[in-house]
Amino acid sequence: PQVLSARNDIRDCSTDPPYLPPTATNTTARLAVLRGIMQTQGVHAYIVPSTDAHMSEYISERDARLGWLTGFTGSAGTAVVAQDRAALWTDSRYWTQAERELDCNWELQRTTSIESIRMWILEVVPAEGNVSLDPFLFSIDTWNSYSQALHSSGRTLLPLETNLVDQAWGDQRPPPSSSEIYSLPAEFTGSSWQEKVAGIRQQMEQHVQRPTAVLLSGLEETAWLFNLRGDDIPYNPVFYSYTLLTNTTISLFVDSSRLSVAARESLGSGCPGPLCVELQEYGQVSAHLRRYAQGNVTVWLGTEYTTYGLYSIIPQEKLLEESYSPVMRAKAVKNAHEQEMLRAAHVRDAVAVVQYLLWLEKTVPQGQVDEFSGAQHIDALRWAQEHSRGPSFQSISASG
């Protein structure tokens, strides 16, 4: 049978020279810089995840370390860089995309299992070698999985608090967001942040282990607790922050210069006193937690959103671990007013969709509309609805 011509939209590393489509990123220089830093630090392999320091499903451009290093822009993946090899692991949603975006410096591993990553590491890292990662980018479970996988292999899992990809990226790395963090109007929330804090403190008092503090790492936890919103991550109304809530104090770790006047007034309205929010710099959370953990304390946290880096600061006997923090669970139960607001938002969205379907019926027969212009049009219709802050994800638009 006649061989069909090879696809030209994906890479072919078997030819000499290799064929790369125009969508592939040249990563040779980036890898060289990273490997130079690794050598200086005595690191034989460096693991790079696709998430951020808050275990967010979606991330900002500043946190897209995997994308910058590899060229791969899918939302899920893990890269490992050794001195003479580099590989990317991702799931079947992204295999074709990876073949379009990676250059031939990268081996594509069509799995996401830590066992597969372990086997690769054992191949490329000599016995007694160091395998490093940034502990503030890995969940507790993922860290434990790597630790168990490499246990008794002769390789050391070495946490490095300085992120090596950030060092390699240098001043080309996008700056942190500077947009305003604003208060959500009371008409949307159904309860004030002071009422929410009182509810969480009540749960602390009633818990059999009597925790002295709740640590919040998930970005939506802090946003919900204080009725604040931002746009640090596209399509997500959140801002970079941590919260440490005790029975008598509230510490909010955030870039306070970005708080709107109304937000700042709202947070400071209970000062001094147990409902006074003390604003601390975002980068100070580790140092603050380390000091706090020296006392006679118990810190309650949700393991799903806490990184191993923060978790490891608190001695094991001073931890109260549950999958989700009390804030995440309280947030999941909508009060009557929030339910009413949800329904009203869905009605407004339905109006936009009906307008869109009518527009499609009129314009598609004229041959003037494609999937992209269609997606742009429905976004515009949604924006035109009252209270719209934009879509919750980029429109996924296809036909046929």
N, C-alpha and C positions, 0 to 999 in steps of 0.2 A: 504493500500500500504506500501511496505517496506520503511523504512526511510533510505535515503542515508546517508552514514557516513559523519560526520561533516568535513568541510574543516580544514586542519591543518596549512594553511599558514596565517590564520587571528586569532586574539585574541578571547578568549571566557571568558568574565568576569562573566558569570553566574555560573560557576563551582567553587567548593571549593577544593583545591586552584584553582585560575583562570588559564586558559591555555594561555600562551604567545608564539608565534612563535619566532624562533631565530632572526628574523628581528626587533623585538620590542626593544625599548630602556628603560632601567630602569631609571626612572626620580625621584624616591623617594628622593634621597639625594639632587638633584638640587632644587626640590620644597621646601624642608625643609629649605634650605639656603635662598631662595627667600622669603619665608613666614616669616622667622626671620627678614629679612631686612624690609619687609612690616610692621611688628608689631612695629619695632623701629620708623618707619616714620609715624605711625598712618594711614596706608593705608589698607582699607578693601578689595579692589579688584584692580588688576593691569592688564591693557590691553596691549597685546604684538602683534604688527602687523608683516607682513612678508616683509616689505619694508625697505629702508634705508633713510638717511637724505636728499636724492636728488630725492625721489619718483621714483627711478629706477625700471624698470620692472624686471631686473636681478640684483642680489646682490653678494657681495664678501663673502667669508667664515667668515670674521670678523663681518659682519653684519647679519649673519644667526642666530639671537637671537631666533626666533621662533623654528628653527630646533634644536638648542642646548637644549632649555628648554623642548620641547615636544618629540623630536625624529622624528617628522614629517618633511619630506624633500620636500614636494610639493612646488610649486612656489607661491601659493596663500592661505592665511589662516589668522585667527585671534585667539589668545588665550586669555582667561581671567582666572586669578588665584585669588581665594578667600582663606580664611584661612582653610576651610575644603572641598572645591570643586575646580575643575579645568575643563575647557572645551575648545574644539577647534572647530572653525567653518570653514568649507571649502566646495567647490562646488563639483558637482557630478563626475568631472574628477578624484577626489582624494579620494573618499570614501573607496574604497578597499585598496588603498595604506595606508590610515590612520589606517585602522583596522590591517594592517600588522606591522605598525611602532609604534603605541601608546601602552603604557602599561595601566593597569587598573586604574591608577591615573586620567585618562582623560575621560571625556564624549565627544563623537563625536556628534556634531550638524550638521545635513545635510542641511545646508543653509548658506548664507553669509549675511543675512539681519541684519542691525543694530537694527531693531525692536526685532528680536530674541535675540540678545545680551542684549538689554535693559531689556527684560522680565526676562532673566536669572539673570542679575545683581540685579534687584529688589527682586528676590527670595533670593539671598544669602547675599546681603549687607543690614544691618539694616538701618532704617530711621536715618538721620543725619550722615550716614557713608560717607567715602571718597572713590571715584573711581579715580585712578591715571593713568597717562600715560606720556610718553616722548613726549612733543609737537614738538620736532624736527624729529619725525618719522611719523607724521600724516599730511595729506594734509589739507588745509584750509577747504575744503568741508567736509571731514570726521570728523574733530574736531567739526565743526558746527552741523553736524548730531548727534554726541554724546551729545553735549551741549543741543540741542533741546530735544533729547530723555530723558535726565535725568532732564530737567527743570521741576520744580514744583513737583518732586518726593521726595524731602527731602534729596536726595543724592547730594554731592558736587563733581563736576568734577575738579580735582586738578592737574594742570600740574607740573611735577617734572623734573627739568633740568638734574639731575643726573639719568642716566638710571639704574634702579634696577636690570635688567637682567645682565647688564655688571658688576655690583658689585658682583652678585652671581657667575658669570662666572669666575671672577678674572683673575689670570695669566694663566689660561687655554685658554683664548680667543686668537684666532689667531692674530699675530701682523699685523700692517698696511703693505701694499705693499711697497717694497723698490726698485722695478724695475724702469728702466729709463723711463722718459717722454721725448719723442723725437719730432723733427719737421717733419711734413709731407713735402716731397720734393715739390718744386713749380710745377714740372711737373704734379702733381696730383690735384692741387687745383684750378688753373685758376684765382685766385686772392689772393693777399697778405693779411696778417692780418691787415695791415695798411689801405688797401682799404675797408676791411669789417668794421673796426671801424669807418672810415669816413662815410660809408653808414648808420650805426646805428645812429651816431651823427646827420646826416642830418634828419633822421626820427624824432629824438627828437626835433629838431628845428621846424620841420614842423607840429608837433602834436599840436592840438588846446589847450591842457593843458600844453604845454611847460615843460615836465618833466626835472628835472636837473640831473637825474641818471637813469640807467637801472641796476637792480639786476638780476644776472643769477645764478640759483641754479641747473638747469638740467646739468648733466655732459657732454652731447653731445654739449650743447650750448657753453661752454668755450672751449672745444676741437675744435669745428668748427671755432669759432671766431679767435683763435690764431694759427690755423693750427698745433695743437699739438695732439699727440696720446700717449696712455699708455695702460697698460693691468691690471688695478686694479680689473676688474670684468671679469671672464672667458667669452670668445667669444664676448667681447665688447671692442672696442679700446679707452677706456676712462680712466680718472684718477680723484681722488677726488679733487675737487676744487670749488670755488665760484668766481664770478667776480662782481665788482662794477665799472661801467663805467660812468663817468660824462663827461661834455662838455670839461673839461680841464685835467682830470686825469684818470688813469686806475689802479685799484687795483686788483691784482690776488692773491687769497688766496689759497696756495698750499704748499706742502712740497718742498721747493725750492732746497733742497740738491739732489733731484732726477732729476732735469732738466739736460739734456745733455748740453755739452758745446755749441753746435750749437743753441739749443733752448734758452739758457740763452743770448747768443749774439744777437739773433734775437729779443728777447723781450726788450733788453736794448739798441737797436740801435738808438732809438729816444730820449735818455736821454741827458740832461734834456729837457722837453718840453711836449706838450699834447699827443705825441705818445710814451711816456716813460711808460713802464709797471712797476709799483712798486710792488715788490714781498712781500707779507705778509704771516704770518703763517696761515695755514688752519684753526686752532682753534680760530683765532682772529676775524672771520667774524662778530659774534654777537656784540662784544664790538665795533668794527669799525662802524657797522651799527647804533648802539645806539648813538654814538657820531655824526655821520653824520646827523641822523634824528632830532637832536636838532636845526639844522639851518633852514633857510627859503628855504626848499627843497620840491621836489616832486619825489618820487621813482616809476618808471615804472617796473612792474613785471608781469610774467605769473603765474596765480594761479595754473595751472596744475602741476608745478614742484617745487613750493615754499611750504615749510612746515609752519604749523601754528606757530611754534617756531620763525622763522625769521619774518614772517608776523606780529606777535603781537608786535614786537619791534618798528615798524613804526606807528606813530599816524595815525588814519584813514583819517584825512583830508590831509595828506601828501602822500597819496597813489594814484597811477594810476594803476588800476587792469584790466587786460585782460586775457583771457584764456591762451594765449601763448605770450611770450615776442617777441619783434621785431626781436631778433636774431633767435628764433625758426622758425618764419615765413620766414625770409630771407634764412635760411638754407634749407627750404623746396623747394625753387625755385632754380633748378640747372642751372648754367651757361652752355654755349655751350661746354666748355672744360670738365666740370664735366660730362655732358651727354655722351660725346665721351668716357671718361674713364669708365663710367658705362657699356656702350655697350661692350667695349674691355674686361672688367672683366667678363661679361656674356659669351663672346665667349670663354675665357680661361676656365671658369667653365664648359661650354658645352663640351669642348674637354675632360675634366676629366670624365664627366658623360658618354660620348660615349665610352671612354676607359673602364670604369667600366662595362657597359652593355656587351661589347664584352668579358671581362674577366668572367662575370657571365655565359654567354652562354657556354664558354669553361669549366668552373670549376664546375658548379652546377651538371651536369650529372655525374661527378666523385664522388659526395657525400662528397666532402671535405670542403664545405663552409656552414657556418650558418649565421644568421643575424648579429651576433657580429663581426665575422671575416670579413664579407662583409662591415660593417660600417668602420672597421679599414682600409680596403683596399681603399675605396673611399676617406677617409681622406688623405691617403698617396698620392693618385693620385692628389688630390687638392693641397697638400703641394708642389708637384713637379712642379706646374705651376709657372711661373715667377710672382714676386710681392706678392705671397701668404703670408698672415699673419695668416692663419688657418681658420676654418669654423666659421660661424656666430652663430651657435648653435650646440649642440651635435647632431650627426646624428641620426635621428629617423628611425630605420631600422626594417622592419617587412615583412613577406611573408605569403601567405596562407590566 
